Amino acid sequence: MMFHIGWRGERRVFGCVIYIEIKGDKIWIQRDGIEDGIANALIEAGVPKSDIVLGYRSPYMRQFTELAVG
């Protein structure tokens, strides 16, 4: 997990930027709030696309990606 925590002027800032789970032999991305996408960073680091699931997408929509469906 990666969070924004702190203050912006008088306003409190708190929120999840990235949330990833390891389930079985898959990396499940549950929240991806970075500009280039954490899945792309994992692929560039050598993680096979077949090991990455976009958990924030519906099971129906996952079939249209190049990544694992779950």
N, C-alpha and C positions, 0 to 999 in steps of 0.2 A: 504494500500500500504506500502511496505517496500522497501527502496532504498539503494544502495551503493552510497555514495557521499564522495568525498575527493580526495586525492592525493596518488599515489604510486610512490615515487621518483619524477621525473619530469613529470609523466603521470597523466592526469586527469582521475578519476574514477567516472562514473555516470551511473547507470542503475537500472532498476526495478528488484527486487528479487522476490517479491510476490505481486500479484494483485488479490483481491477478491471483488466480488460484491454480494449484496443481491438483488435478483430479485424475487418478489412474496414471496413464502415460501421456496425458494431454495438458497443455497450458491453456487455461480458460481466462480470457480477458473479459472481465465483468464491467470495467469502466476504463475508458481511454480518453483522457482529456488533453492529450498533447497534440500539437499541430501536425506533426508528421506521422503519428500513429505508432504505438508501441509494437504492434505486429510487424511493421516494416523494420523497426530496429532489431527485433528478434530474428527476423529472416536474414538481415544483413550480418548478424552475429553467427549465423550458421544453423539456426533452428529450422528443421524442415517444416514446410507449410502444412503438412499432414499432421503435425503435432500441435497446431495452434487452432483454438476455437474462439470465435467471436461470440462470447456468451451474452453480450448486450444486444445481439441481433436475435430475432425470432428464429426458432428452429426451421421454419419454412424458408426464410430469407438466406440462411447459411448455405443452402445448397447452391446458391448462385455466386458464391465466392470461390476463390482458389484454395481456401483453407478447409480444415476439418469441419464436419458438421456436428460432431459431438460424440 
